[in-house]
Amino acid sequence: MNTNKIGKYILLFSVPVFIITVLLMLFSEIIHELAGTPLILFSYLISCISLAMVYYHSIPTKRKKAIKIMTIISISVFVIGWTFKFLHWPGAAICILTSCVLFSFACLPLIIKSRYENRKTLLTKAIVLLSLADLLSVLCILMGLLFKVLHWPGGNYLTITGTILLIMTFVFWNLSFRKEVKLRLVAEEQLKETLNEVKEKQREITDSINYAKRIQEAILPSFEFIKMHLPNSFIYYRPKDIVAGDFYWAEKVEDKFFIAAADCTGHGVPGALVSVVCYNALNRSIKEFKQFETGKILDKTRELVLETFEKSVNEVKDGMDISLLCIDTQTKKIEWSGANNPLWYIQDQEFKEIKADKQPIGKTDYPKPFTTHQINYKVNTTLYLFTDGFADQFGGPSGKKFKYKQFSDILLKNYSLTQTQQSDLINKAFSDWKGELEQVDDVCVIGINI
């Protein structure tokens, strides 16, 4: 039921009746003698009730404004009425009557409504009955006082009835509040217990992930091992979460030194699980299946990864992108193969790029053998292997991606610095760009100077 519309319709009827009746009473004695006063009172009473109906379901701010305006008007008219009464001027009774009716039937229901809305979330369903009882008790008291002022019969009865009802509602309000306080205390205790359980579970999960991080770090090649074979190199490794989907891999077989930057599907725990599968596949490709050509290593790695995931009932499309480099220290040959991630290198002060095969180490619709690229060996060549986390990071003044162009500019500008200095500059550039934004992916950048 739309009380707003009903109230407006009643106002359209009652206000004209009130105005016409007042005008007729001023200019006609007949209407005054027949039904002038009752008609005025009735139409005014209906107008006040309909006014309350208009604002009853309004938004709280609109209703508060209406309450404030009607309260000011009713108090002002009430004060004027008593002033007239003390001065023995005519119209005092009408002013007191109209102010009381306006407050009782237009303003008071809105006040009770607002009070109900403030407390309905704290108390039980009995609040509806208590709110109605409050409304009736205050109405009875106001009407009783009004009747006494106007010397109408029944004033004492109304005042006493209203007072008794008000005391009863006060007692029940108090009981309801006590009950609600007890329920709230019980609910708070239960909430505390639940929060403690959640914190304990969270702590256990965090401890497990931290232990998983130690395991993941244990299977990664040590910096000392890489520095021993590639003294002029750096690894900038920055996981998004505690554990990562990105990883770096290195292995020495006879005169060949292999190093790679890999990006597995996802990050965090899911990415770390995929990284273990892919890391193991790389090791097996070299140690078990004796594959030493970079393209064939990636072919065999893809085969092993698919073989692992095919054991699952569910279809798993996870895998990795990788940039794999092989340096033969005896023949001075450099080979490289890539799955989605390219190779950048700077030779004779010129920036060069070898594009990767556009397919992952994993399930793909049209698989093809990975290409093995030969790189002419030259002294003071700097090579960069990386994943997409750095270029994809959002930040800067506009919150946009860093992108590969800006990344390559940094490398080209600073390639002549020491490897430590380059690593520090890359870290600073990433942190400055990211700013207060969240890191979106794992980051792995490997720089090698030969």
Secondary structure, 3 states (H helix, E strand, C coil): CCHHHHHHHHHHHHHHHHHHHHHHHHHCHHHHHHCHHHHHHHHHHHHHHHHHHHHHCCCHHHHHHHHHHHHHHHHHHHHHHHHHHHCCCCCHHHHHHHHHHHHHHHHHHHHHHHHHHHHCCCCCCHHHHHHHHHHHHHHHHHHHHHHHHCCCCCHHHHHHHHHHHHHHHHHHHHHHHHHHHHHHHHHHHHHHHHHHHHHHHHHHHHHHHHHHHHHHHHHCCCHHHHHHHCCCEEEEEECCCCCCCEEEEEEEECCEEEEEEEEECCCHHHHHHHHHHHHHHHHHHHHCCCCCCHHHHHHHHHHHHHHHHCCCCCCCCCCEEEEEEEEECCCCEEEEEEEECCEEEEECCEEEEECCECCCECCCCCCCCCCCEEECCCCCCEEEEECCCCCCCEECCCCEECCHHHHHHHHHHHCCCCHHHHHHHHHHHHHHHHCCCCCCCCEEEEEEEC
